[in-house]
Amino acid sequence: MAETLKKGSRVTGAAREKLAADLKKQYDSGASIRALAEATGRSYGFVHRMLSESGVTLRGRGGATRGKTRATSS
């Protein structure tokens, strides 16, 4: 995994591309944005933005949904 970065430090150029590729690979293999943020020492928003910039299709939030249950067709 990418090394923990100093909080608030700018990530530019090749380092940014490498970080984006690492985050994308881990996200695609099932890691959550929150887990990636904690592992890299960056904020949720930073990781979310990096994933979006690298073209990742973000997963839905998951969890239970509120609303009517679907009727089963007979």
All heavy atoms as TSV, in Angstrom:
chain	resi	resn	atom	element	x	y	z
A	1	MET	N	N	0.849	-1.196	0.000
A	1	MET	CA	C	0.000	0.000	0.000
A	1	MET	C	C	0.875	1.233	0.000
A	1	MET	O	O	2.019	1.207	0.409
A	1	MET	CB	C	-0.899	-0.059	1.241
A	1	MET	CG	C	-1.649	1.184	1.564
A	1	MET	SD	S	-3.063	1.332	0.474
A	1	MET	CE	C	-3.532	2.985	0.761
A	2	ALA	N	N	0.323	2.309	-0.444
A	2	ALA	CA	C	1.065	3.563	-0.456
A	2	ALA	C	C	1.433	3.935	0.979
A	2	ALA	O	O	0.686	3.686	1.918
A	2	ALA	CB	C	0.211	4.657	-1.075
A	3	GLU	N	N	2.608	4.500	1.125
A	3	GLU	CA	C	3.053	4.897	2.452
A	3	GLU	C	C	2.133	5.976	3.004
A	3	GLU	O	O	1.502	6.695	2.253
A	3	GLU	CB	C	4.497	5.400	2.393
A	3	GLU	CG	C	4.683	6.695	1.630
A	3	GLU	CD	C	4.660	6.541	0.110
A	3	GLU	OE1	O	4.653	5.414	-0.411
A	3	GLU	OE2	O	4.617	7.571	-0.567
A	4	THR	N	N	2.082	6.048	4.327
A	4	THR	CA	C	1.258	7.082	4.953
A	4	THR	C	C	1.874	8.435	4.638
A	4	THR	O	O	3.070	8.635	4.801
A	4	THR	CB	C	1.194	6.863	6.477
A	4	THR	OG1	O	0.641	5.582	6.717
A	4	THR	CG2	C	0.340	7.911	7.145
A	5	LEU	N	N	1.057	9.336	4.152
A	5	LEU	CA	C	1.523	10.657	3.751
A	5	LEU	C	C	1.312	11.643	4.882
A	5	LEU	O	O	0.404	11.490	5.690
A	5	LEU	CB	C	0.744	11.115	2.516
A	5	LEU	CG	C	0.847	10.171	1.322
A	5	LEU	CD1	C	-0.237	10.476	0.314
A	5	LEU	CD2	C	2.207	10.291	0.688
A	6	LYS	N	N	2.140	12.659	4.913
A	6	LYS	CA	C	1.975	13.699	5.921
A	6	LYS	C	C	0.663	14.414	5.665
A	6	LYS	O	O	0.384	14.852	4.547
A	6	LYS	CB	C	3.145	14.674	5.834
A	6	LYS	CG	C	3.141	15.700	6.932
A	6	LYS	CD	C	4.372	16.561	6.862
A	6	LYS	CE	C	4.330	17.611	7.941
A	6	LYS	NZ	N	5.450	18.540	7.828
A	7	LYS	N	N	-0.162	14.511	6.682
A	7	LYS	CA	C	-1.482	15.115	6.524
A	7	LYS	C	C	-1.361	16.541	6.010
A	7	LYS	O	O	-0.581	17.327	6.516
A	7	LYS	CB	C	-2.226	15.101	7.855
A	7	LYS	CG	C	-3.676	15.495	7.714
A	7	LYS	CD	C	-4.468	15.079	8.926
A	7	LYS	CE	C	-5.903	15.452	8.743
A	7	LYS	NZ	N	-6.730	14.369	8.353
A	8	GLY	N	N	-2.121	16.819	4.957
A	8	GLY	CA	C	-2.131	18.156	4.401
A	8	GLY	C	C	-1.054	18.416	3.370
A	8	GLY	O	O	-1.060	19.458	2.732
A	9	SER	N	N	-0.122	17.459	3.195
A	9	SER	CA	C	0.928	17.685	2.194
A	9	SER	C	C	0.359	17.502	0.791
A	9	SER	O	O	-0.523	16.686	0.574
A	9	SER	CB	C	2.090	16.719	2.426
A	9	SER	OG	O	1.684	15.389	2.230
A	10	ARG	N	N	0.871	18.268	-0.144
A	10	ARG	CA	C	0.422	18.161	-1.530
A	10	ARG	C	C	1.012	16.921	-2.162
A	10	ARG	O	O	2.162	16.585	-1.935
A	10	ARG	CB	C	0.851	19.381	-2.324
A	10	ARG	CG	C	0.058	20.601	-1.987
A	10	ARG	CD	C	0.131	21.590	-3.131
A	10	ARG	NE	N	-0.531	22.804	-2.779
A	10	ARG	CZ	C	-1.815	23.043	-3.034
A	10	ARG	NH1	N	-2.536	22.163	-3.651
A	10	ARG	NH2	N	-2.359	24.170	-2.682
A	11	VAL	N	N	0.187	16.266	-2.978
A	11	VAL	CA	C	0.642	15.110	-3.725
A	11	VAL	C	C	0.507	15.473	-5.197
A	11	VAL	O	O	-0.598	15.684	-5.681
A	11	VAL	CB	C	-0.208	13.860	-3.398
A	11	VAL	CG1	C	0.335	12.649	-4.116
A	11	VAL	CG2	C	-0.259	13.623	-1.901
A	12	THR	N	N	1.653	15.575	-5.890
A	12	THR	CA	C	1.617	16.019	-7.280
A	12	THR	C	C	2.464	15.109	-8.161
A	12	THR	O	O	3.247	14.296	-7.666
A	12	THR	CB	C	2.167	17.458	-7.406
A	12	THR	OG1	O	3.501	17.470	-6.912
A	12	THR	CG2	C	1.328	18.453	-6.640
A	13	GLY	N	N	2.281	15.262	-9.443
A	13	GLY	CA	C	3.113	14.582	-10.425
A	13	GLY	C	C	3.052	13.068	-10.347
A	13	GLY	O	O	1.976	12.483	-10.188
A	14	ALA	N	N	4.215	12.447	-10.448
A	14	ALA	CA	C	4.312	10.984	-10.473
A	14	ALA	C	C	3.803	10.365	-9.169
A	14	ALA	O	O	3.184	9.303	-9.184
A	14	ALA	CB	C	5.748	10.560	-10.740
A	15	ALA	N	N	4.056	11.036	-8.053
A	15	ALA	CA	C	3.608	10.504	-6.758
A	15	ALA	C	C	2.079	10.437	-6.716
A	15	ALA	O	O	1.503	9.483	-6.194
A	15	ALA	CB	C	4.135	11.371	-5.614
A	16	ARG	N	N	1.421	11.446	-7.284
A	16	ARG	CA	C	-0.051	11.478	-7.306
A	16	ARG	C	C	-0.589	10.360	-8.193
A	16	ARG	O	O	-1.546	9.689	-7.839
A	16	ARG	CB	C	-0.537	12.839	-7.790
A	16	ARG	CG	C	-2.042	13.013	-7.691
A	16	ARG	CD	C	-2.434	14.430	-8.081
A	16	ARG	NE	N	-3.840	14.658	-7.932
A	16	ARG	CZ	C	-4.430	15.140	-6.844
A	16	ARG	NH1	N	-3.713	15.458	-5.801
A	16	ARG	NH2	N	-5.735	15.312	-6.795
A	17	GLU	N	N	0.044	10.166	-9.344
A	17	GLU	CA	C	-0.382	9.095	-10.247
A	17	GLU	C	C	-0.206	7.723	-9.615
A	17	GLU	O	O	-1.066	6.856	-9.735
A	17	GLU	CB	C	0.400	9.180	-11.565
A	17	GLU	CG	C	0.020	10.391	-12.390
A	17	GLU	CD	C	0.928	10.582	-13.597
A	17	GLU	OE1	O	1.636	9.627	-13.974
A	17	GLU	OE2	O	0.915	11.686	-14.161
A	18	LYS	N	N	0.912	7.525	-8.920
A	18	LYS	CA	C	1.156	6.248	-8.257
A	18	LYS	C	C	0.140	6.014	-7.143
A	18	LYS	O	O	-0.408	4.930	-7.012
A	18	LYS	CB	C	2.576	6.192	-7.695
A	18	LYS	CG	C	2.893	4.859	-7.021
A	18	LYS	CD	C	4.281	4.858	-6.443
A	18	LYS	CE	C	4.677	3.560	-5.801
A	18	LYS	NZ	N	3.669	2.741	-5.228
A	19	LEU	N	N	-0.118	7.047	-6.351
A	19	LEU	CA	C	-1.090	6.936	-5.271
A	19	LEU	C	C	-2.472	6.626	-5.835
A	19	LEU	O	O	-3.177	5.747	-5.325
A	19	LEU	CB	C	-1.129	8.221	-4.437
A	19	LEU	CG	C	-2.151	8.245	-3.301
A	19	LEU	CD1	C	-1.891	7.125	-2.310
A	19	LEU	CD2	C	-2.132	9.592	-2.604
A	20	ALA	N	N	-2.860	7.307	-6.904
A	20	ALA	CA	C	-4.171	7.074	-7.518
A	20	ALA	C	C	-4.276	5.635	-8.010
A	20	ALA	O	O	-5.301	4.977	-7.820
A	20	ALA	CB	C	-4.400	8.051	-8.673
A	21	ALA	N	N	-3.212	5.122	-8.624
A	21	ALA	CA	C	-3.214	3.738	-9.123
A	21	ALA	C	C	-3.322	2.738	-7.969
A	21	ALA	O	O	-4.075	1.756	-8.050
A	21	ALA	CB	C	-1.962	3.476	-9.945
A	22	ASP	N	N	-2.589	3.005	-6.872
A	22	ASP	CA	C	-2.647	2.122	-5.701
A	22	ASP	C	C	-4.050	2.121	-5.089
A	22	ASP	O	O	-4.600	1.069	-4.756
A	22	ASP	CB	C	-1.640	2.567	-4.627
A	22	ASP	CG	C	-0.199	2.290	-5.014
A	22	ASP	OD1	O	0.035	1.524	-5.976
A	22	ASP	OD2	O	0.695	2.847	-4.345
A	23	LEU	N	N	-4.625	3.314	-4.939
A	23	LEU	CA	C	-5.967	3.422	-4.361
A	23	LEU	C	C	-6.994	2.727	-5.240
A	23	LEU	O	O	-7.863	2.011	-4.751
A	23	LEU	CB	C	-6.345	4.894	-4.164
A	23	LEU	CG	C	-5.563	5.652	-3.090
A	23	LEU	CD1	C	-5.909	7.129	-3.133
A	23	LEU	CD2	C	-5.805	5.076	-1.712
A	24	LYS	N	N	-6.879	2.928	-6.555
A	24	LYS	CA	C	-7.815	2.312	-7.504
A	24	LYS	C	C	-7.751	0.798	-7.405
A	24	LYS	O	O	-8.780	0.126	-7.333
A	24	LYS	CB	C	-7.482	2.770	-8.924
A	24	LYS	CG	C	-8.375	2.204	-10.009
A	24	LYS	CD	C	-7.929	2.756	-11.360
A	24	LYS	CE	C	-8.728	2.420	-12.550
A	24	LYS	NZ	N	-9.540	1.315	-12.656
A	25	LYS	N	N	-6.539	0.244	-7.366
A	25	LYS	CA	C	-6.373	-1.210	-7.297
A	25	LYS	C	C	-7.005	-1.768	-6.022
A	25	LYS	O	O	-7.722	-2.767	-6.054
A	25	LYS	CB	C	-4.880	-1.557	-7.356
A	25	LYS	CG	C	-4.606	-3.044	-7.460
A	25	LYS	CD	C	-3.159	-3.317	-7.819
A	25	LYS	CE	C	-2.289	-3.202	-6.604
A	25	LYS	NZ	N	-0.911	-3.666	-6.845
A	26	GLN	N	N	-6.759	-1.105	-4.914
A	26	GLN	CA	C	-7.298	-1.595	-3.643
A	26	GLN	C	C	-8.808	-1.422	-3.569
A	26	GLN	O	O	-9.506	-2.280	-3.042
A	26	GLN	CB	C	-6.609	-0.897	-2.485
A	26	GLN	CG	C	-5.166	-1.334	-2.407
A	26	GLN	CD	C	-4.559	-1.074	-1.069
A	26	GLN	OE1	O	-5.271	-0.817	-0.095
A	26	GLN	NE2	N	-3.259	-1.124	-1.003
A	27	TYR	N	N	-9.318	-0.303	-4.081
A	27	TYR	CA	C	-10.762	-0.077	-4.077
A	27	TYR	C	C	-11.456	-1.124	-4.939
A	27	TYR	O	O	-12.472	-1.683	-4.551
A	27	TYR	CB	C	-11.085	1.334	-4.568
A	27	TYR	CG	C	-12.551	1.678	-4.485
A	27	TYR	CD1	C	-13.134	2.025	-3.262
A	27	TYR	CD2	C	-13.368	1.647	-5.603
A	27	TYR	CE1	C	-14.485	2.337	-3.171
A	27	TYR	CE2	C	-14.716	1.950	-5.525
A	27	TYR	CZ	C	-15.264	2.298	-4.304
A	27	TYR	OH	O	-16.605	2.591	-4.223
A	28	ASP	N	N	-10.879	-1.401	-6.112
A	28	ASP	CA	C	-11.456	-2.403	-7.013
A	28	ASP	C	C	-11.437	-3.798	-6.400
A	28	ASP	O	O	-12.264	-4.638	-6.730
A	28	ASP	CB	C	-10.724	-2.418	-8.361
A	28	ASP	CG	C	-11.073	-1.213	-9.226
A	28	ASP	OD1	O	-12.110	-0.557	-8.961
A	28	ASP	OD2	O	-10.320	-0.941	-10.168
A	29	SER	N	N	-10.490	-4.037	-5.483
A	29	SER	CA	C	-10.443	-5.352	-4.840
A	29	SER	C	C	-11.268	-5.408	-3.559
A	29	SER	O	O	-11.201	-6.381	-2.813
A	29	SER	CB	C	-8.997	-5.779	-4.589
A	29	SER	OG	O	-8.373	-4.911	-3.688
A	30	GLY	N	N	-12.046	-4.345	-3.282
A	30	GLY	CA	C	-13.013	-4.414	-2.192
A	30	GLY	C	C	-12.791	-3.502	-1.009
A	30	GLY	O	O	-13.628	-3.446	-0.112
A	31	ALA	N	N	-11.679	-2.781	-0.958
A	31	ALA	CA	C	-11.430	-1.891	0.179
A	31	ALA	C	C	-12.394	-0.709	0.131
A	31	ALA	O	O	-12.751	-0.227	-0.945
A	31	ALA	CB	C	-9.995	-1.382	0.148
A	32	SER	N	N	-12.816	-0.246	1.297
A	32	SER	CA	C	-13.725	0.905	1.355
A	32	SER	C	C	-12.924	2.203	1.293
A	32	SER	O	O	-11.716	2.229	1.579
A	32	SER	CB	C	-14.531	0.879	2.656
A	32	SER	OG	O	-13.679	1.153	3.763
A	33	ILE	N	N	-13.603	3.271	0.933
A	33	ILE	CA	C	-12.947	4.578	0.894
A	33	ILE	C	C	-12.459	4.940	2.294
A	33	ILE	O	O	-11.350	5.437	2.470
A	33	ILE	CB	C	-13.891	5.668	0.348
A	33	ILE	CG1	C	-14.228	5.377	-1.112
A	33	ILE	CG2	C	-13.255	7.059	0.484
A	33	ILE	CD1	C	-15.227	6.334	-1.726
A	34	ARG	N	N	-13.269	4.666	3.296
A	34	ARG	CA	C	-12.868	4.989	4.676
A	34	ARG	C	C	-11.623	4.216	5.090
A	34	ARG	O	O	-10.717	4.760	5.731
A	34	ARG	CB	C	-14.002	4.708	5.649
A	34	ARG	CG	C	-15.137	5.688	5.469
A	34	ARG	CD	C	-16.102	5.685	6.637
A	34	ARG	NE	N	-17.276	6.462	6.306
A	34	ARG	CZ	C	-17.305	7.792	6.288
A	34	ARG	NH1	N	-16.243	8.480	6.563
A	34	ARG	NH2	N	-18.422	8.413	5.963
A	35	ALA	N	N	-11.543	2.939	4.715
A	35	ALA	CA	C	-10.369	2.132	5.052
A	35	ALA	C	C	-9.125	2.664	4.337
A	35	ALA	O	O	-8.042	2.735	4.925
A	35	ALA	CB	C	-10.602	0.672	4.687
A	36	LEU	N	N	-9.287	3.052	3.079
A	36	LEU	CA	C	-8.165	3.609	2.330
A	36	LEU	C	C	-7.710	4.934	2.922
A	36	LEU	O	O	-6.511	5.214	3.006
A	36	LEU	CB	C	-8.556	3.786	0.856
A	36	LEU	CG	C	-8.800	2.499	0.078
A	36	LEU	CD1	C	-9.373	2.809	-1.298
A	36	LEU	CD2	C	-7.529	1.684	-0.039
A	37	ALA	N	N	-8.668	5.753	3.334
A	37	ALA	CA	C	-8.332	7.047	3.938
A	37	ALA	C	C	-7.531	6.844	5.215
A	37	ALA	O	O	-6.516	7.508	5.442
A	37	ALA	CB	C	-9.606	7.839	4.223
A	38	GLU	N	N	-7.957	5.899	6.032
A	38	GLU	CA	C	-7.258	5.649	7.285
A	38	GLU	C	C	-5.860	5.091	7.026
A	38	GLU	O	O	-4.891	5.488	7.668
A	38	GLU	CB	C	-8.056	4.677	8.147
A	38	GLU	CG	C	-7.478	4.530	9.530
A	38	GLU	CD	C	-8.417	3.844	10.490
A	38	GLU	OE1	O	-9.642	4.041	10.387
A	38	GLU	OE2	O	-7.904	3.097	11.341
A	39	ALA	N	N	-5.739	4.199	6.060
A	39	ALA	CA	C	-4.452	3.574	5.761
A	39	ALA	C	C	-3.432	4.570	5.207
A	39	ALA	O	O	-2.239	4.441	5.453
A	39	ALA	CB	C	-4.646	2.429	4.772
A	40	THR	N	N	-3.907	5.568	4.467
A	40	THR	CA	C	-2.992	6.545	3.874
A	40	THR	C	C	-2.823	7.795	4.722
A	40	THR	O	O	-1.968	8.621	4.434
A	40	THR	CB	C	-3.475	6.988	2.474
A	40	THR	OG1	O	-4.783	7.534	2.581
A	40	THR	CG2	C	-3.457	5.838	1.495
A	41	GLY	N	N	-3.653	7.942	5.745
A	41	GLY	CA	C	-3.571	9.134	6.581
A	41	GLY	C	C	-4.181	10.363	5.922
A	41	GLY	O	O	-3.905	11.492	6.317
A	42	ARG	N	N	-5.004	10.146	4.901
A	42	ARG	CA	C	-5.663	11.240	4.209
A	42	ARG	C	C	-7.144	11.245	4.560
A	42	ARG	O	O	-7.650	10.319	5.173
A	42	ARG	CB	C	-5.494	11.107	2.687
A	42	ARG	CG	C	-4.063	11.044	2.215
A	42	ARG	CD	C	-3.227	12.223	2.669
A	42	ARG	NE	N	-3.657	13.472	2.100
A	42	ARG	CZ	C	-2.852	14.420	1.672
A	42	ARG	NH1	N	-1.546	14.271	1.734
A	42	ARG	NH2	N	-3.338	15.536	1.184
A	43	SER	N	N	-7.839	12.285	4.134
A	43	SER	CA	C	-9.262	12.396	4.445
A	43	SER	C	C	-10.094	11.551	3.483
A	43	SER	O	O	-9.646	11.180	2.390
A	43	SER	CB	C	-9.725	13.851	4.337
A	43	SER	OG	O	-9.709	14.264	2.978
A	44	TYR	N	N	-11.326	11.288	3.894
A	44	TYR	CA	C	-12.281	10.577	3.052
A	44	TYR	C	C	-12.447	11.328	1.728
A	44	TYR	O	O	-12.430	10.724	0.654
A	44	TYR	CB	C	-13.624	10.484	3.785
A	44	TYR	CG	C	-14.724	9.848	2.972
A	44	TYR	CD1	C	-15.004	8.496	3.091
A	44	TYR	CD2	C	-15.487	10.610	2.084
A	44	TYR	CE1	C	-16.011	7.905	2.349
A	44	TYR	CE2	C	-16.489	10.024	1.324
A	44	TYR	CZ	C	-16.755	8.680	1.469
A	44	TYR	OH	O	-17.737	8.097	0.721
A	45	GLY	N	N	-12.594	12.646	1.795
A	45	GLY	CA	C	-12.796	13.463	0.600
A	45	GLY	C	C	-11.626	13.391	-0.362
A	45	GLY	O	O	-11.809	13.340	-1.583
A	46	PHE	N	N	-10.406	13.381	0.173
A	46	PHE	CA	C	-9.219	13.280	-0.670
A	46	PHE	C	C	-9.217	11.960	-1.426
A	46	PHE	O	O	-8.994	11.926	-2.640
A	46	PHE	CB	C	-7.955	13.404	0.186
A	46	PHE	CG	C	-6.682	13.211	-0.593
A	46	PHE	CD1	C	-6.099	14.282	-1.253
A	46	PHE	CD2	C	-6.070	11.971	-0.669
A	46	PHE	CE1	C	-4.922	14.119	-1.977
A	46	PHE	CE2	C	-4.903	11.790	-1.394
A	46	PHE	CZ	C	-4.325	12.872	-2.049
A	47	VAL	N	N	-9.470	10.858	-0.716
A	47	VAL	CA	C	-9.469	9.538	-1.354
A	47	VAL	C	C	-10.590	9.453	-2.378
A	47	VAL	O	O	-10.402	8.957	-3.492
A	47	VAL	CB	C	-9.578	8.408	-0.300
A	47	VAL	CG1	C	-9.734	7.057	-0.964
A	47	VAL	CG2	C	-8.358	8.421	0.619
A	48	HIS	N	N	-11.766	9.954	-2.033
A	48	HIS	CA	C	-12.908	9.957	-2.949
A	48	HIS	C	C	-12.554	10.712	-4.232
A	48	HIS	O	O	-12.812	10.251	-5.341
A	48	HIS	CB	C	-14.104	10.610	-2.245
A	48	HIS	CG	C	-15.376	10.552	-3.016
A	48	HIS	ND1	N	-15.664	11.441	-4.040
A	48	HIS	CD2	C	-16.437	9.716	-2.933
A	48	HIS	CE1	C	-16.849	11.155	-4.536
A	48	HIS	NE2	N	-17.340	10.104	-3.884
A	49	ARG	N	N	-11.925	11.871	-4.083
A	49	ARG	CA	C	-11.536	12.682	-5.234
A	49	ARG	C	C	-10.482	11.969	-6.087
A	49	ARG	O	O	-10.559	11.967	-7.317
A	49	ARG	CB	C	-11.017	14.042	-4.763
A	49	ARG	CG	C	-10.723	15.014	-5.885
A	49	ARG	CD	C	-10.469	16.434	-5.380
A	49	ARG	NE	N	-9.475	16.489	-4.311
A	49	ARG	CZ	C	-9.750	16.706	-3.013
A	49	ARG	NH1	N	-10.988	16.898	-2.615
A	49	ARG	NH2	N	-8.788	16.742	-2.124
A	50	MET	N	N	-9.520	11.334	-5.446
A	50	MET	CA	C	-8.479	10.606	-6.188
A	50	MET	C	C	-9.089	9.459	-6.992
A	50	MET	O	O	-8.706	9.231	-8.142
A	50	MET	CB	C	-7.422	10.052	-5.228
A	50	MET	CG	C	-6.583	11.104	-4.564
A	50	MET	SD	S	-5.464	11.946	-5.672
A	50	MET	CE	C	-4.291	10.674	-5.980
A	51	LEU	N	N	-10.029	8.749	-6.382
A	51	LEU	CA	C	-10.679	7.641	-7.091
A	51	LEU	C	C	-11.494	8.164	-8.266
A	51	LEU	O	O	-11.450	7.605	-9.358
A	51	LEU	CB	C	-11.571	6.844	-6.130
A	51	LEU	CG	C	-10.834	6.033	-5.070
A	51	LEU	CD1	C	-11.831	5.472	-4.065
A	51	LEU	CD2	C	-10.013	4.924	-5.693
A	52	SER	N	N	-12.219	9.239	-8.051
A	52	SER	CA	C	-13.021	9.827	-9.121
A	52	SER	C	C	-12.139	10.290	-10.267
A	52	SER	O	O	-12.451	10.060	-11.439
A	52	SER	CB	C	-13.840	11.007	-8.597
A	52	SER	OG	O	-14.776	10.566	-7.655
A	53	GLU	N	N	-11.023	10.935	-9.951
A	53	GLU	CA	C	-10.097	11.413	-10.968
A	53	GLU	C	C	-9.497	10.268	-11.772
A	53	GLU	O	O	-9.177	10.430	-12.942
A	53	GLU	CB	C	-8.953	12.210	-10.327
A	53	GLU	CG	C	-9.348	13.582	-9.855
A	53	GLU	CD	C	-8.210	14.295	-9.139
A	53	GLU	OE1	O	-7.061	13.779	-9.134
A	53	GLU	OE2	O	-8.465	15.368	-8.569
A	54	SER	N	N	-9.334	9.104	-11.138
A	54	SER	CA	C	-8.718	7.981	-11.845
A	54	SER	C	C	-9.749	7.132	-12.590
A	54	SER	O	O	-9.414	6.081	-13.125
A	54	SER	CB	C	-7.887	7.121	-10.883
A	54	SER	OG	O	-8.693	6.555	-9.884
A	55	GLY	N	N	-11.010	7.589	-12.614
A	55	GLY	CA	C	-12.021	6.934	-13.437
A	55	GLY	C	C	-12.709	5.735	-12.814
A	55	GLY	O	O	-13.355	4.963	-13.516
A	56	VAL	N	N	-12.605	5.585	-11.521
A	56	VAL	CA	C	-13.245	4.460	-10.840
A	56	VAL	C	C	-14.750	4.685	-10.776
A	56	VAL	O	O	-15.207	5.797	-10.521
A	56	VAL	CB	C	-12.699	4.307	-9.400
A	56	VAL	CG1	C	-13.457	3.264	-8.617
A	56	VAL	CG2	C	-11.225	3.987	-9.430
A	57	THR	N	N	-15.528	3.626	-11.013
A	57	THR	CA	C	-16.967	3.690	-10.785
A	57	THR	C	C	-17.181	3.375	-9.309
A	57	THR	O	O	-16.885	2.268	-8.862
A	57	THR	CB	C	-17.709	2.652	-11.647
A	57	THR	OG1	O	-17.425	2.924	-13.019
A	57	THR	CG2	C	-19.208	2.726	-11.404
A	58	LEU	N	N	-17.638	4.370	-8.575
A	58	LEU	CA	C	-17.787	4.203	-7.133
A	58	LEU	C	C	-18.989	3.320	-6.809
A	58	LEU	O	O	-20.021	3.392	-7.479
A	58	LEU	CB	C	-17.924	5.563	-6.460
A	58	LEU	CG	C	-16.711	6.479	-6.640
A	58	LEU	CD1	C	-17.017	7.860	-6.098
A	58	LEU	CD2	C	-15.491	5.891	-5.962
A	59	ARG	N	N	-18.821	2.498	-5.785
A	59	ARG	CA	C	-19.910	1.618	-5.347
A	59	ARG	C	C	-20.941	2.419	-4.575
A	59	ARG	O	O	-20.649	3.469	-4.018
A	59	ARG	CB	C	-19.355	0.524	-4.425
A	59	ARG	CG	C	-18.364	-0.388	-5.097
A	59	ARG	CD	C	-17.990	-1.548	-4.200
A	59	ARG	NE	N	-17.236	-1.158	-3.019
A	59	ARG	CZ	C	-15.907	-1.159	-2.948
A	59	ARG	NH1	N	-15.185	-1.491	-3.988
A	59	ARG	NH2	N	-15.299	-0.810	-1.841
A	60	GLY	N	N	-22.167	1.870	-4.495
A	60	GLY	CA	C	-23.215	2.480	-3.684
A	60	GLY	C	C	-22.891	2.315	-2.218
A	60	GLY	O	O	-21.983	1.580	-1.829
A	61	ARG	N	N	-23.663	2.972	-1.398
A	61	ARG	CA	C	-23.402	2.947	0.043
A	61	ARG	C	C	-23.718	1.614	0.682
A	61	ARG	O	O	-23.182	1.296	1.734
A	61	ARG	CB	C	-24.204	4.044	0.729
A	61	ARG	CG	C	-23.703	5.416	0.373
A	61	ARG	CD	C	-24.571	6.472	0.960
A	61	ARG	NE	N	-24.765	6.265	2.380
A	61	ARG	CZ	C	-24.521	7.146	3.314
A	61	ARG	NH1	N	-24.080	8.315	2.983
A	61	ARG	NH2	N	-24.736	6.885	4.579
A	62	GLY	N	N	-24.627	0.842	0.099
A	62	GLY	CA	C	-24.952	-0.449	0.683
A	62	GLY	C	C	-25.800	-0.308	1.930
A	62	GLY	O	O	-26.373	0.737	2.209
A	63	GLY	N	N	-25.887	-1.366	2.682
A	63	GLY	CA	C	-26.670	-1.338	3.904
A	63	GLY	C	C	-28.146	-1.524	3.626
A	63	GLY	O	O	-28.586	-1.665	2.492
A	64	ALA	N	N	-28.927	-1.528	4.676
A	64	ALA	CA	C	-30.362	-1.731	4.557
A	64	ALA	C	C	-31.001	-0.502	3.922
A	64	ALA	O	O	-30.590	0.628	4.162
A	64	ALA	CB	C	-30.975	-1.979	5.927
A	65	THR	N	N	-31.992	-0.729	3.118
A	65	THR	CA	C	-32.716	0.384	2.528
A	65	THR	C	C	-34.067	0.515	3.209
A	65	THR	O	O	-34.644	-0.468	3.655
A	65	THR	CB	C	-32.931	0.175	1.018
A	65	THR	OG1	O	-33.621	-1.058	0.841
A	65	THR	CG2	C	-31.607	0.136	0.280
A	66	ARG	N	N	-34.528	1.714	3.284
A	66	ARG	CA	C	-35.838	1.950	3.871
A	66	ARG	C	C	-36.834	2.078	2.745
A	66	ARG	O	O	-36.554	2.694	1.735
A	66	ARG	CB	C	-35.838	3.226	4.690
A	66	ARG	CG	C	-34.899	3.161	5.853
A	66	ARG	CD	C	-34.964	4.435	6.624
A	66	ARG	NE	N	-33.876	4.433	7.604
A	66	ARG	CZ	C	-33.574	5.439	8.369
A	66	ARG	NH1	N	-34.273	6.542	8.298
A	66	ARG	NH2	N	-32.601	5.360	9.228
A	67	GLY	N	N	-37.967	1.539	2.917
A	67	GLY	CA	C	-38.970	1.639	1.888
A	67	GLY	C	C	-39.766	0.344	1.809
A	67	GLY	O	O	-39.546	-0.602	2.575
A	68	LYS	N	N	-40.664	0.314	0.881
A	68	LYS	CA	C	-41.516	-0.862	0.743
A	68	LYS	C	C	-40.721	-2.042	0.217
A	68	LYS	O	O	-39.874	-1.869	-0.650
A	68	LYS	CB	C	-42.674	-0.563	-0.213
A	68	LYS	CG	C	-43.597	0.523	0.308
A	68	LYS	CD	C	-44.714	0.774	-0.651
A	68	LYS	CE	C	-45.610	1.871	-0.106
A	68	LYS	NZ	N	-46.703	2.177	-1.012
A	69	THR	N	N	-41.016	-3.190	0.749
A	69	THR	CA	C	-40.364	-4.389	0.236
A	69	THR	C	C	-41.026	-4.769	-1.077
A	69	THR	O	O	-42.210	-4.502	-1.289
A	69	THR	CB	C	-40.481	-5.575	1.230
A	69	THR	OG1	O	-41.851	-5.784	1.490
A	69	THR	CG2	C	-39.758	-5.267	2.524
A	70	ARG	N	N	-40.266	-5.370	-1.936
A	70	ARG	CA	C	-40.826	-5.758	-3.231
A	70	ARG	C	C	-41.763	-6.934	-3.067
A	70	ARG	O	O	-41.480	-7.880	-2.344
A	70	ARG	CB	C	-39.706	-6.157	-4.181
A	70	ARG	CG	C	-38.867	-5.002	-4.596
A	70	ARG	CD	C	-37.904	-5.441	-5.659
A	70	ARG	NE	N	-37.009	-4.339	-5.991
A	70	ARG	CZ	C	-35.823	-4.494	-6.485
A	70	ARG	NH1	N	-35.342	-5.691	-6.710
A	70	ARG	NH2	N	-35.086	-3.459	-6.763
A	71	ALA	N	N	-42.862	-6.856	-3.779
A	71	ALA	CA	C	-43.812	-7.974	-3.758
A	71	ALA	C	C	-43.266	-9.053	-4.666
A	71	ALA	O	O	-42.790	-8.789	-5.761
A	71	ALA	CB	C	-45.176	-7.511	-4.240
A	72	THR	N	N	-43.315	-10.292	-4.194
A	72	THR	CA	C	-42.847	-11.396	-5.054
A	72	THR	C	C	-43.921	-11.721	-6.050
A	72	THR	O	O	-45.110	-11.766	-5.725
A	72	THR	CB	C	-42.505	-12.642	-4.199
A	72	THR	OG1	O	-43.650	-12.992	-3.426
A	72	THR	CG2	C	-41.326	-12.371	-3.297
A	73	SER	N	N	-43.545	-11.917	-7.282
A	73	SER	CA	C	-44.530	-12.225	-8.315
A	73	SER	C	C	-44.931	-13.692	-8.234
A	73	SER	O	O	-44.099	-14.563	-8.000
A	73	SER	CB	C	-43.985	-11.891	-9.691
A	73	SER	OG	O	-42.759	-12.551	-9.886
A	74	SER	N	N	-46.209	-13.960	-8.418
A	74	SER	CA	C	-46.699	-15.325	-8.307
A	74	SER	C	C	-46.909	-15.937	-9.665
A	74	SER	O	O	-47.282	-15.337	-10.595
A	74	SER	CB	C	-48.045	-15.365	-7.595
A	74	SER	OG	O	-47.907	-14.743	-6.348
